[in-house]
Amino acid sequence: MNCVIVDIDDTVLDTTRRMQAIWRELLGREVPVEAVETMGLRQIFEAYAAPQQMENAREHQTRFFRLLLCEEERGFEFAQLDEVIPYAADTVNAWATHSHIVYLTGRTENTRSHTLETLKMHGFPSEDAEMFMVSAEDWHSGRVVEARRALLSDLVDRYKVARVVDDYPGYFPMYAEAGIPDRVGLLRPMHTQAAYMEKGATRVVDSWRELLDEVTSSP
């Protein structure tokens, strides 16, 4: 059976508002959307944290991940702020008519129910789709990439994977190594088109509309 692999965060669901809320909780101030979309954790902390907060940087960064991974209940409140990326649901549903959909995500297992409910609420296929997630231990031990590679290996053993869509260039080397023929980078403000192509993407799109147009224009 053909399979299409789709990432979740910032690929089908925009986490910008959630990230803003987490930073507001941690720093007590507003971090602009432009900063959330283009800067990493350390850069944001250095640019927007107060001197006293900088003195407790490790503690704040630890809490950032507890909130991001919903290890604190408040993290689920912030996760409610995720927004669907336009045309993503329509495209994935169109693919689901002839391919098995697999969500391969860096989200952790404790968020499975919430994530499935969110995808269903926004109209993504969820009943027959599968979702592969990492563990909190993978995150805290810095083994997210290795865990994702292991999950991908299992998928390519089980299915004929025709396509993958992801927003993070750093994962494309493993998609290329796995031999996935259509490796689609969804361009995000933090990265350049060249960054995806250099890492192994076969093409880069600005929006899901381009992918949906391919489906609707097919005979």
ROZAZA-659063 format. One record per residue: residue number from 1; chain; x, y, z of N, C-alpha, C in turn. Coordinates in steps of 0.2 Angstrom, whole numbers, m for minus. Example, Ala and Ser with C-alpha at 12.3 -4.5 7.8 and 13.67 -1.06 7.14 Angstrom:
# residues 2
(dotor 1; "A"; (66; m28; 39); (62; m22; 39); (66; m16; 39))
(dotor 2; "A"; (64; m11; 35); (68; m5; 36); (64; 0; 39))
This chain:
# residues 219
(dotor 1; "A"; (4; m6; 0); (0; 0; 0); (4; 6; 0))
(dotor 2; "A"; (3; 11; m4); (6; 18; m4); (5; 21; 2))
(dotor 3; "A"; (10; 25; 4); (9; 29; 11); (12; 36; 10))
(dotor 4; "A"; (9; 41; 13); (11; 47; 13); (12; 49; 20))
(dotor 5; "A"; (18; 52; 22); (20; 54; 28); (20; 61; 29))
(dotor 6; "A"; (17; 64; 34); (16; 71; 35); (18; 73; 42))
(dotor 7; "A"; (22; 78; 43); (24; 80; 50); (18; 84; 52))
(dotor 8; "A"; (18; 86; 59); (12; 90; 61); (14; 97; 63))
(dotor 9; "A"; (18; 98; 68); (20; 105; 70); (23; 109; 65))
(dotor 10; "A"; (19; 115; 63); (22; 120; 58); (22; 117; 51))
(dotor 11; "A"; (19; 111; 50); (18; 108; 44); (10; 108; 42))
(dotor 12; "A"; (6; 105; 47); (m1; 106; 46); (m4; 110; 51))
(dotor 13; "A"; (m1; 111; 57); (m3; 115; 62); (2; 120; 64))
(dotor 14; "A"; (0; 127; 64); (4; 132; 65); (4; 133; 73))
(dotor 15; "A"; (10; 133; 75); (11; 133; 83); (13; 140; 85))
(dotor 16; "A"; (13; 145; 81); (16; 152; 82); (12; 155; 88))
(dotor 17; "A"; (6; 155; 89); (2; 158; 94); (4; 154; 101))
(dotor 18; "A"; (4; 147; 100); (6; 143; 106); (13; 146; 109))
(dotor 19; "A"; (18; 146; 104); (25; 148; 106); (24; 155; 110))
(dotor 20; "A"; (21; 160; 107); (20; 166; 110); (17; 166; 117))
(dotor 21; "A"; (12; 162; 118); (9; 161; 124); (14; 158; 129))
(dotor 22; "A"; (18; 153; 127); (23; 150; 132); (29; 155; 134))
(dotor 23; "A"; (31; 159; 129); (36; 164; 130); (33; 170; 135))
(dotor 24; "A"; (27; 171; 134); (23; 176; 138); (23; 174; 145))
(dotor 25; "A"; (22; 167; 146); (22; 164; 153); (29; 164; 156))
(dotor 26; "A"; (34; 163; 152); (40; 162; 155); (44; 169; 156))
(dotor 27; "A"; (43; 174; 151); (46; 180; 152); (42; 186; 154))
(dotor 28; "A"; (36; 185; 154); (31; 191; 157); (31; 196; 152))
(dotor 29; "A"; (32; 195; 145); (32; 200; 140); (30; 197; 133))
(dotor 30; "A"; (28; 201; 129); (26; 199; 122); (33; 198; 118))
(dotor 31; "A"; (33; 192; 115); (38; 191; 110); (35; 191; 103))
(dotor 32; "A"; (37; 196; 98); (34; 197; 92); (33; 190; 88))
(dotor 33; "A"; (28; 190; 83); (27; 184; 79); (34; 183; 75))
(dotor 34; "A"; (37; 189; 72); (42; 188; 68); (48; 185; 72))
(dotor 35; "A"; (49; 186; 78); (54; 183; 82); (53; 175; 83))
(dotor 36; "A"; (47; 174; 84); (45; 167; 85); (46; 163; 79))
(dotor 37; "A"; (44; 166; 73); (45; 162; 67); (52; 162; 64))
(dotor 38; "A"; (57; 166; 67); (63; 166; 64); (69; 165; 68))
(dotor 39; "A"; (68; 165; 75); (73; 164; 80); (72; 157; 84))
(dotor 40; "A"; (78; 155; 86); (78; 149; 90); (77; 150; 97))
(dotor 41; "A"; (76; 145; 101); (75; 146; 109); (80; 151; 112))
(dotor 42; "A"; (87; 149; 111); (92; 153; 114); (92; 160; 111))
(dotor 43; "A"; (91; 161; 105); (91; 168; 102); (85; 172; 105))
(dotor 44; "A"; (79; 169; 106); (74; 173; 109); (75; 174; 116))
(dotor 45; "A"; (78; 170; 120); (79; 171; 127); (85; 176; 128))
(dotor 46; "A"; (90; 176; 124); (95; 181; 124); (92; 188; 122))
(dotor 47; "A"; (88; 188; 118); (85; 195; 115); (80; 198; 120))
(dotor 48; "A"; (76; 193; 123); (70; 196; 126); (70; 195; 134))
(dotor 49; "A"; (74; 191; 137); (74; 189; 144); (77; 195; 148))
(dotor 50; "A"; (74; 197; 154); (77; 202; 158); (84; 199; 161))
(dotor 51; "A"; (88; 203; 164); (94; 201; 167); (93; 196; 172))
(dotor 52; "A"; (88; 197; 176); (87; 192; 182); (85; 185; 179))
(dotor 53; "A"; (81; 185; 173); (79; 179; 170); (85; 176; 167))
(dotor 54; "A"; (90; 180; 164); (96; 177; 161); (100; 173; 167))
(dotor 55; "A"; (100; 175; 173); (103; 172; 178); (101; 165; 180))
(dotor 56; "A"; (94; 164; 178); (91; 158; 179); (89; 155; 172))
(dotor 57; "A"; (93; 155; 167); (92; 153; 161); (90; 146; 160))
(dotor 58; "A"; (94; 141; 164); (93; 134; 163); (86; 132; 166))
(dotor 59; "A"; (84; 136; 171); (78; 134; 174); (72; 136; 170))
(dotor 60; "A"; (73; 142; 167); (67; 144; 162); (67; 140; 156))
(dotor 61; "A"; (73; 138; 153); (73; 134; 147); (70; 127; 149))
(dotor 62; "A"; (71; 124; 155); (68; 118; 157); (61; 119; 157))
(dotor 63; "A"; (58; 124; 160); (51; 125; 160); (48; 126; 153))
(dotor 64; "A"; (52; 129; 149); (50; 130; 142); (48; 123; 139))
(dotor 65; "A"; (52; 118; 140); (51; 112; 137); (45; 108; 141))
(dotor 66; "A"; (45; 109; 147); (39; 106; 151); (32; 108; 148))
(dotor 67; "A"; (32; 115; 146); (26; 117; 144); (25; 115; 137))
(dotor 68; "A"; (30; 115; 133); (30; 113; 126); (28; 106; 125))
(dotor 69; "A"; (30; 102; 129); (29; 95; 129); (22; 93; 133))
(dotor 70; "A"; (19; 98; 136); (13; 97; 140); (14; 92; 146))
(dotor 71; "A"; (20; 93; 149); (21; 89; 155); (18; 93; 161))
(dotor 72; "A"; (17; 99; 160); (13; 103; 164); (6; 104; 161))
(dotor 73; "A"; (1; 103; 165); (m6; 104; 162); (m7; 110; 159))
(dotor 74; "A"; (m4; 115; 161); (m5; 122; 157); (m2; 121; 150))
(dotor 75; "A"; (2; 117; 149); (4; 116; 142); (m1; 114; 137))
(dotor 76; "A"; (m6; 111; 139); (m12; 109; 135); (m16; 115; 134))
(dotor 77; "A"; (m17; 120; 138); (m20; 126; 137); (m17; 130; 131))
(dotor 78; "A"; (m10; 130; 131); (m7; 133; 126); (m8; 130; 119))
(dotor 79; "A"; (m8; 123; 120); (m8; 119; 114); (m15; 120; 110))
(dotor 80; "A"; (m20; 123; 114); (m27; 124; 111); (m26; 130; 106))
(dotor 81; "A"; (m20; 134; 106); (m20; 140; 102); (m17; 138; 95))
(dotor 82; "A"; (m15; 132; 94); (m13; 129; 87); (m18; 131; 82))
(dotor 83; "A"; (m16; 133; 76); (m21; 134; 71); (m19; 130; 65))
(dotor 84; "A"; (m24; 128; 61); (m23; 124; 55); (m20; 129; 50))
(dotor 85; "A"; (m15; 126; 46); (m12; 129; 41); (m17; 129; 34))
(dotor 86; "A"; (m18; 134; 31); (m23; 134; 25); (m21; 129; 20))
(dotor 87; "A"; (m27; 125; 18); (m27; 120; 13); (m23; 113; 15))
(dotor 88; "A"; (m21; 113; 21); (m17; 107; 23); (m22; 101; 23))
(dotor 89; "A"; (m28; 102; 27); (m33; 97; 28); (m36; 95; 21))
(dotor 90; "A"; (m37; 99; 17); (m40; 97; 10); (m35; 93; 6))
(dotor 91; "A"; (m29; 95; 7); (m24; 91; 3); (m23; 84; 6))
(dotor 92; "A"; (m22; 84; 12); (m21; 77; 16); (m27; 73; 15))
(dotor 93; "A"; (m33; 75; 15); (m39; 71; 14); (m39; 69; 6))
(dotor 94; "A"; (m37; 73; 2); (m37; 71; m5); (m32; 65; m6))
(dotor 95; "A"; (m26; 65; m3); (m21; 60; m3); (m24; 54; 0))
(dotor 96; "A"; (m28; 55; 5); (m31; 49; 9); (m35; 44; 5))
(dotor 97; "A"; (m38; 47; m1); (m42; 43; m5); (m38; 37; m9))
(dotor 98; "A"; (m32; 38; m9); (m28; 33; m13); (m21; 31; m9))
(dotor 99; "A"; (m20; 34; m3); (m14; 32; 0); (m15; 32; 8))
(dotor 100; "A"; (m11; 28; 11); (m12; 28; 19); (m8; 34; 22))
(dotor 101; "A"; (m12; 37; 26); (m9; 43; 29); (m5; 42; 36))
(dotor 102; "A"; (1; 44; 37); (4; 43; 43); (7; 50; 45))
(dotor 103; "A"; (5; 51; 51); (8; 57; 54); (14; 55; 58))
(dotor 104; "A"; (20; 58; 56); (26; 57; 60); (28; 63; 63))
(dotor 105; "A"; (28; 63; 70); (29; 70; 73); (34; 69; 79))
(dotor 106; "A"; (36; 75; 81); (41; 76; 87); (37; 77; 93))
(dotor 107; "A"; (30; 77; 92); (26; 77; 98); (27; 71; 103))
(dotor 108; "A"; (26; 71; 109); (27; 66; 113); (20; 62; 115))
(dotor 109; "A"; (21; 56; 117); (15; 51; 118); (10; 54; 122))
(dotor 110; "A"; (12; 58; 127); (7; 60; 132); (2; 65; 129))
(dotor 111; "A"; (4; 67; 123); (m1; 72; 119); (m5; 68; 114))
(dotor 112; "A"; (m5; 62; 114); (m8; 58; 108); (m16; 60; 108))
(dotor 113; "A"; (m19; 59; 113); (m26; 60; 113); (m28; 67; 111))
(dotor 114; "A"; (m24; 72; 114); (m26; 79; 112); (m24; 80; 105))
(dotor 115; "A"; (m19; 78; 102); (m17; 79; 95); (m22; 76; 90))
(dotor 116; "A"; (m24; 70; 92); (m29; 67; 87); (m36; 71; 87))
(dotor 117; "A"; (m38; 73; 93); (m44; 77; 94); (m43; 84; 90))
(dotor 118; "A"; (m37; 87; 90); (m36; 93; 86); (m36; 92; 79))
(dotor 119; "A"; (m33; 86; 77); (m33; 85; 69); (m40; 83; 67))
(dotor 120; "A"; (m44; 80; 71); (m50; 78; 69); (m55; 84; 69))
(dotor 121; "A"; (m54; 89; 74); (m58; 95; 74); (m56; 99; 68))
(dotor 122; "A"; (m50; 99; 65); (m49; 103; 59); (m50; 100; 53))
(dotor 123; "A"; (m53; 94; 53); (m55; 90; 47); (m49; 86; 44))
(dotor 124; "A"; (m44; 84; 47); (m39; 80; 45); (m41; 72; 46))
(dotor 125; "A"; (m39; 68; 41); (m41; 61; 42); (m37; 58; 48))
(dotor 126; "A"; (m41; 55; 52); (m39; 52; 59); (m41; 45; 60))
(dotor 127; "A"; (m47; 43; 58); (m49; 36; 59); (m45; 31; 56))
(dotor 128; "A"; (m43; 32; 50); (m39; 26; 47); (m31; 28; 47))
(dotor 129; "A"; (m30; 34; 49); (m23; 36; 49); (m19; 34; 55))
(dotor 130; "A"; (m12; 33; 54); (m8; 32; 60); (m4; 38; 62))
(dotor 131; "A"; (m2; 37; 68); (2; 43; 71); (8; 40; 75))
(dotor 132; "A"; (14; 42; 73); (20; 39; 76); (23; 45; 80))
(dotor 133; "A"; (24; 44; 87); (27; 50; 91); (33; 47; 95))
(dotor 134; "A"; (37; 52; 97); (42; 51; 101); (41; 51; 109))
(dotor 135; "A"; (45; 49; 113); (44; 49; 120); (47; 55; 123))
(dotor 136; "A"; (45; 57; 129); (48; 63; 133); (55; 61; 134))
(dotor 137; "A"; (56; 55; 136); (63; 53; 137); (68; 54; 131))
(dotor 138; "A"; (65; 53; 125); (69; 55; 119); (71; 62; 119))
(dotor 139; "A"; (66; 66; 121); (67; 74; 121); (72; 76; 126))
(dotor 140; "A"; (71; 73; 132); (76; 76; 137); (83; 73; 137))
(dotor 141; "A"; (84; 67; 133); (90; 64; 132); (93; 67; 125))
(dotor 142; "A"; (90; 71; 122); (92; 74; 115); (93; 69; 110))
(dotor 143; "A"; (88; 64; 110); (88; 58; 105); (82; 58; 101))
(dotor 144; "A"; (79; 64; 99); (73; 65; 95); (75; 63; 88))
(dotor 145; "A"; (80; 65; 85); (82; 63; 78); (83; 56; 78))
(dotor 146; "A"; (86; 53; 82); (87; 45; 82); (81; 42; 83))
(dotor 147; "A"; (76; 44; 87); (70; 41; 88); (66; 42; 82))
(dotor 148; "A"; (66; 47; 79); (62; 48; 72); (65; 44; 67))
(dotor 149; "A"; (71; 43; 66); (74; 39; 61); (72; 32; 62))
(dotor 150; "A"; (72; 29; 69); (69; 23; 70); (62; 22; 68))
(dotor 151; "A"; (58; 27; 69); (51; 26; 67); (50; 26; 60))
(dotor 152; "A"; (54; 30; 56); (54; 30; 49); (56; 24; 46))
(dotor 153; "A"; (61; 21; 49); (64; 14; 47); (58; 9; 47))
(dotor 154; "A"; (54; 9; 52); (49; 5; 53); (44; 6; 48))
(dotor 155; "A"; (42; 12; 46); (37; 14; 41); (39; 12; 34))
(dotor 156; "A"; (46; 13; 32); (48; 11; 26); (48; 3; 25))
(dotor 157; "A"; (49; 0; 30); (48; m8; 30); (41; m10; 29))
(dotor 158; "A"; (36; m6; 32); (29; m9; 31); (26; m6; 25))
(dotor 159; "A"; (28; 0; 23); (24; 3; 17); (28; 5; 12))
(dotor 160; "A"; (25; 6; 6); (29; 9; 0); (28; 17; 1))
(dotor 161; "A"; (32; 20; 4); (31; 27; 6); (33; 32; m1))
(dotor 162; "A"; (28; 35; m3); (28; 39; m9); (30; 46; m8))
(dotor 163; "A"; (28; 49; m2); (29; 56; m1); (30; 57; 6))
(dotor 164; "A"; (34; 63; 8); (34; 65; 14); (34; 73; 14))
(dotor 165; "A"; (30; 76; 18); (30; 83; 19); (32; 85; 26))
(dotor 166; "A"; (37; 90; 26); (40; 92; 33); (42; 99; 32))
(dotor 167; "A"; (42; 103; 38); (44; 110; 38); (52; 111; 40))
(dotor 168; "A"; (55; 105; 42); (61; 106; 45); (67; 103; 41))
(dotor 169; "A"; (71; 107; 38); (76; 104; 34); (81; 99; 37))
(dotor 170; "A"; (82; 99; 43); (86; 94; 47); (84; 87; 46))
(dotor 171; "A"; (78; 86; 45); (75; 79; 44); (76; 76; 37))
(dotor 172; "A"; (77; 80; 32); (77; 78; 25); (83; 73; 24))
(dotor 173; "A"; (89; 73; 27); (94; 68; 25); (91; 61; 27))
(dotor 174; "A"; (87; 60; 32); (85; 53; 34); (79; 51; 29))
(dotor 175; "A"; (75; 56; 26); (70; 55; 21); (74; 53; 15))
(dotor 176; "A"; (79; 56; 13); (83; 54; 7); (86; 47; 8))
(dotor 177; "A"; (89; 46; 13); (92; 39; 15); (87; 34; 14))
(dotor 178; "A"; (81; 35; 16); (76; 30; 16); (73; 29; 9))
(dotor 179; "A"; (75; 33; 5); (73; 32; m2); (66; 35; m4))
(dotor 180; "A"; (63; 39; 0); (57; 42; m2); (57; 46; m8))
(dotor 181; "A"; (53; 45; m13); (54; 48; m19); (52; 56; m20))
(dotor 182; "A"; (47; 57; m16); (44; 64; m16); (45; 67; m9))
(dotor 183; "A"; (50; 71; m8); (52; 74; m2); (51; 82; m2))
(dotor 184; "A"; (45; 84; 1); (43; 90; 0); (44; 95; 6))
(dotor 185; "A"; (48; 100; 5); (49; 105; 11); (44; 110; 10))
(dotor 186; "A"; (40; 111; 16); (36; 117; 17); (39; 123; 19))
(dotor 187; "A"; (40; 128; 15); (45; 133; 17); (42; 137; 23))
(dotor 188; "A"; (46; 138; 28); (45; 142; 34); (49; 148; 34))
(dotor 189; "A"; (47; 154; 38); (52; 160; 38); (58; 159; 41))
(dotor 190; "A"; (59; 154; 45); (66; 152; 48); (71; 150; 43))
(dotor 191; "A"; (69; 147; 38); (73; 143; 33); (73; 146; 26))
(dotor 192; "A"; (78; 144; 22); (78; 146; 15); (77; 140; 11))
(dotor 193; "A"; (75; 142; 5); (73; 136; 0); (79; 132; m1))
(dotor 194; "A"; (85; 135; m1); (91; 131; m2); (93; 126; 4))
(dotor 195; "A"; (91; 128; 10); (92; 124; 15); (89; 117; 15))
(dotor 196; "A"; (83; 117; 12); (79; 111; 11); (82; 107; 6))
(dotor 197; "A"; (84; 110; 0); (87; 106; m5); (94; 104; m4))
(dotor 198; "A"; (98; 107; 0); (104; 105; 2); (104; 99; 7))
(dotor 199; "A"; (98; 98; 10); (98; 93; 15); (94; 87; 12))
(dotor 200; "A"; (92; 87; 6); (89; 81; 3); (82; 82; 0))
(dotor 201; "A"; (79; 88; 1); (72; 89; m2); (72; 88; m9))
(dotor 202; "A"; (67; 86; m12); (67; 85; m20); (63; 92; m22))
(dotor 203; "A"; (59; 95; m18); (56; 101; m20); (54; 105; m14))
(dotor 204; "A"; (53; 111; m15); (50; 116; m9); (44; 119; m11))
(dotor 205; "A"; (39; 120; m7); (33; 123; m9); (32; 129; m4))
(dotor 206; "A"; (29; 134; m6); (27; 140; m2); (21; 139; 3))
(dotor 207; "A"; (17; 135; 0); (10; 134; 4); (7; 127; 2))
(dotor 208; "A"; (2; 125; 6); (m1; 119; 4); (m6; 119; m2))
(dotor 209; "A"; (m7; 126; m4); (m11; 127; m10); (m8; 124; m16))
(dotor 210; "A"; (m1; 124; m16); (2; 122; m22); (1; 114; m23))
(dotor 211; "A"; (1; 111; m17); (0; 103; m17); (m7; 102; m18))
(dotor 212; "A"; (m12; 106; m16); (m19; 104; m17); (m20; 105; m25))
(dotor 213; "A"; (m17; 110; m28); (m18; 112; m35); (m16; 106; m39))
(dotor 214; "A"; (m11; 102; m37); (m8; 96; m40); (m14; 91; m40))
(dotor 215; "A"; (m17; 90; m35); (m22; 85; m34); (m28; 87; m38))
(dotor 216; "A"; (m30; 93; m38); (m36; 95; m41); (m35; 95; m49))
(dotor 217; "A"; (m29; 96; m51); (m28; 97; m58); (m26; 90; m62))
(dotor 218; "A"; (m26; 85; m58); (m24; 78; m60); (m30; 76; m64))
(dotor 219; "A"; (m29; 72; m70); (m35; 70; m73); (m38; 64; m69))
